[in-house]
Amino acid sequence: MKDYYNILTQRETEVLELVAEGYLNKEIAQKLYVSETTVKKHIESIYRKFSVHNKVQAALYGIAIGVLSLPELK
């Protein structure tokens, strides 16, 4: 059984949270003070660890396993 709470690094979790909030790679890079290439590498790593193929699947899987919480409705 996978240890879902430690499947992602802290930085990958931060990237996934921003992806789930709808930020573009460039915006994520600016917020985290890293290059856009670094953001892409983190996203690729998330896809591989989650066995998904896009950002929507990654965000939904993150919610499903408890890495992310559902956003509050306003």
Phi, psi and omega in degrees: 000135181286145173271090188296336182285340180243016183291327179251151172287168178301317181293320177298321177297317178299315179298314180299319178301316181289324175300313182296332178279355174097009180287146175280160181306317181298317179293320178297316179301317180294317181295323184263001179058045175228172178282159177296327177298319178297318178299315179299320178297318178297317180296317177300319179295319178298313179303314182296314182294326181268351184056050178236173186235357179205173185293323180296314178299319180297314180296315180296320179293320177301320177293316183300323182263001175088009176287324177244153173256157178296140178291149178286138176277139182252000000 
